[in-house]
Amino acid sequence: MEKNYKIKIAYDGTRYYGWEHQPDRETIQGKIENVLGWMLITEGRLPDADLRDRMKRQPIPDVIPDVIGAGRTDAGVHARGMVASVRLDTPLSCDQIRNYCNRYLPDDIAVREVTEASDRFHARYKAVGKTYRYTVFDGDVRPVFNRKYYTFWEEPLDVEKMQQAAALLEGKHDFKSFCGNSRMKKSTVRLVDSIEIRRSKGYIYFTFHGTGFLQNMVRILVGTLIQVGLGRMQPEDMTDILEARDRKTAGPTAPAKGLCLMHVDY
């Protein structure tokens, strides 16, 4: 009997073209759907070497289940707490589904947890909030081993000024100036109820919590706040940028590798 499942996922997005499935491109959604498709075909049995090789190369379009993510992270963006929902007709337990996925997914994607969900659970539509964290390093010596997960800034940033600017961005606003999609037809009003900026040992952590975010919105917010930290913009400029509703008035889009989806609220 088909059941609805909630899946918690972590991934290093460095080599992927984002979450959403794309033809002829490697995506997080595509990898997970492919493995789950093979799980249904093999009924959870461990495949032989030939089949394992085919699993790496060949999708099964007629069998692949639709894995619905809580959001669509961009190319190069990471996640510690992505949530997805999927309907599966399988005799396997939740732990067996998790273990099968982790056996055959690449090393940079992990299924953290699988649980049965209510029939009406939908990872995207039922989400009520998300937490993103962006990491910058502006210290003297760049850390080597986590270099894929922060953005290096050569000039020191003024955290106090950035905090002042962030306070003006908190709340319910029209964030059209911070939207990367110039053809956005739907409302660009969003509620960002918390922006925390803190420094620790050369790192600066920007943590955003809100009910939802526009395309590239967090990265544009960070890019704009960095301009404040450099003294190229003033905190009070944030009000004018919001009112302008014009992408050209905000700062540049910060690089993808510093961004991570930390948690989804339900």
Secondary structure by P-SEA (a helix, b strand, c coil): cbbbbbbbbccccccccccccccccccaaaaaaaaaaaaaaaccccccaaaaaaaaccccccccccccccccccccbbbcbbbbbbbbbccccaaaaaaaaaacccccccccbbbbbcccccccccccbbbbbbbbbccccccccccccbbbbcccccaaaaaaaaaaaccccccccccccccccccccccccbbbbbbcccbbbbbbbccccccaaaaaaaaaaaaaaaccccccaaaaaaaacccccccccccccccccccccc
